[in-house]
Amino acid sequence: MAVITCIDDLKRLHKRRTPKMFYDYAESGSYTEQTFRENTTDFQKIRLRQKVAVDMEGRSTATKMIGRDVAMPVALAPVGLTGMQRADGEIKAARAAEKAGIPFTLSTMSICSIEDVAAHTTDPFWFQLYVMKDEDFVDATLERAKKAGCSALVLTLDLQILGQRHKDLKNGLTAPPKLTLPVLLDLATKWQWGFEMLQTKRRFFGNIVGHAKGVSDASSLGSWTAEQFDPKLDWSKIARIRDQWGGKLILKGILDEDDARLARDFGADAMIVSNHGGRQLDGALSAIRMLPKIREAVGPEMEIFMDSGIRSGQDVLKALALGANSTFIGRAFIHGLGAMGEQGVATALEIIRKELDITMALCGEKNVHDLGRHNVLLPTGFLDEYA
Ligand SMILES: Cc1cc2nc3c(=O)[nH]c(=O)nc-3n(C[C@H](O)[C@H](O)[C@H](O)COP(=O)(O)O)c2cc1C
């Protein structure tokens, strides 16, 4: 591919260069994938208002996320098994984020460990926690994140039980992959991936293997989740974790107005309006459709981030116009990583930054803080089609 101009170009390369098992893991939703699809198609329904003859010089995409200066209102979302999309993937993505001046969030289910990412970066990153039944493991993990200098905890609330993703079962997803005949045949055409993977020792769940007690098989996400994730997670347990952590706390996976009010009243520093990229409750509404209702429910002061479906700077602008302070991206950066490693993540971020900047100019805006409802046109009934 000669010139890369959009996230879709990176997605095509990602598909070509990464084992099918891991590409499919990223590019899928749960069950019928309705919510996964609507996360992106709902963005396309939102239209932008063109404004002309407005001075567009001196534009800025810079803002703050929970008090931290960021070059644009975008952070890298926690993505499990990032180090299987490309060898040392978490370190590569974290470095690209650092260079772009935006936060990186490390998943509990990462391949590179907390300490490893800290050793290879200079900016403090954010750590995402899945709450496990084993409280000692949770406490030890929080201590490790604190010691590594992580500056915020992203607590994921929407995956205490795994929504089924058919492709992962059909492909026999594990990390590292089991070398069956179909996998070997697939790897034959993905030689660069295999070559890089042979050069690294980071091929297992780095935060878990050697840290969690009595883990029988940490290679399969499905069985591990079923065994270890705490189905009893509720607000009292969230309070325990908040106290244990003692630092900035972002609650991830809010998709309902009542839950949003609870998160606000709980005193979280921010919340992420998200349906986990359509990977959990299939049939839930898209995050962008729920965002304006949630903003209305919690009022103007609460810091709201949004993810699920963002594939362009235009999408970032739409999210900000509908009430988000900032956004997270998952697949958009994973496509970059799978396509071209660290350079691919940098390319994805630069594509999104430029799209946001130019689209802001064409909307007659100079500053991300000025974006609002006046920049978008919504189809009739978009906000109250479902009641
Ligand atoms: C392959 C993949 C793995 C993910 N793993 C995690 C995870 O470990 N922890 C978490 O909180 N969210 C995880 N997510 C959800 C993302 O953080 C984010 O909510 C989602 O990707 C946003 O949707 P988008 O991919 O359309 O941008 C994952 C998403 C993908 C695509």
The ligand as a Gaussian input file, in Angstrom:
#p B3LYP/6-31G(d) Opt

LIG

0 1
 C       -9.260000      -6.167000      21.209000
 C       -9.848000      -5.374000      22.338000
 C       -9.471000      -5.675000      23.641000
 C       -9.965000      -4.912000      24.701000
 N       -9.519000      -5.159000      25.968000
 C       -9.929000      -4.367000      26.989000
 C       -9.377000      -4.520000      28.289000
 O       -8.506000      -5.335000      28.519000
 N       -9.866000      -3.704000      29.266000
 C      -10.832000      -2.760000      29.039000
 O      -11.252000      -2.059000      29.955000
 N      -11.332000      -2.580000      27.798000
 C      -10.893000      -3.344000      26.777000
 N      -11.386000      -3.137000      25.512000
 C      -12.332000      -2.045000      25.276000
 C      -11.593000      -0.764000      24.938000
 O      -10.946000      -0.249000      26.073000
 C      -12.554000       0.315000      24.414000
 O      -13.620000       0.456000      25.310000
 C      -13.089000      -0.017000      23.020000
 O      -12.086000      -0.567000      22.209000
 C      -13.636000       1.236000      22.373000
 O      -14.187000       0.963000      21.138000
 P      -13.424000       1.169000      19.732000
 O      -12.511000      -0.026000      19.599000
 O      -14.532000       1.149000      18.756000
 O      -12.647000       2.455000      19.805000
 C      -10.884000      -3.873000      24.438000
 C      -11.264000      -3.591000      23.135000
 C      -10.738000      -4.308000      22.084000
 C      -11.131000      -3.954000      20.681000

